Amino acid sequence: MRSEKYRLSYLPLFYKDLDEKITYIAEKLKNPKAASDLLNKVEAAICSF
């Protein structure tokens, strides 16, 4: 079986949207821990590729 490698890239819009979601959760919903947990999980998922 042959091994294929893929390159994953993210558009700037992804980072903008993520920042908006993190800010909304932390500031509007007043839950900075949930925002931090979400960011950590997204970063872990990105790094797992």
Number of C-alpha atoms within 10 A of each C-alpha: 3 4 5 5 6 7 5 7 7 8 7 9 9 10 11 10 11 15 13 12 15 19 17 15 17 16 12 10 11 12 14 16 11 14 20 15 12 16 16 12 12 13 11 11 10 12 8 7 8
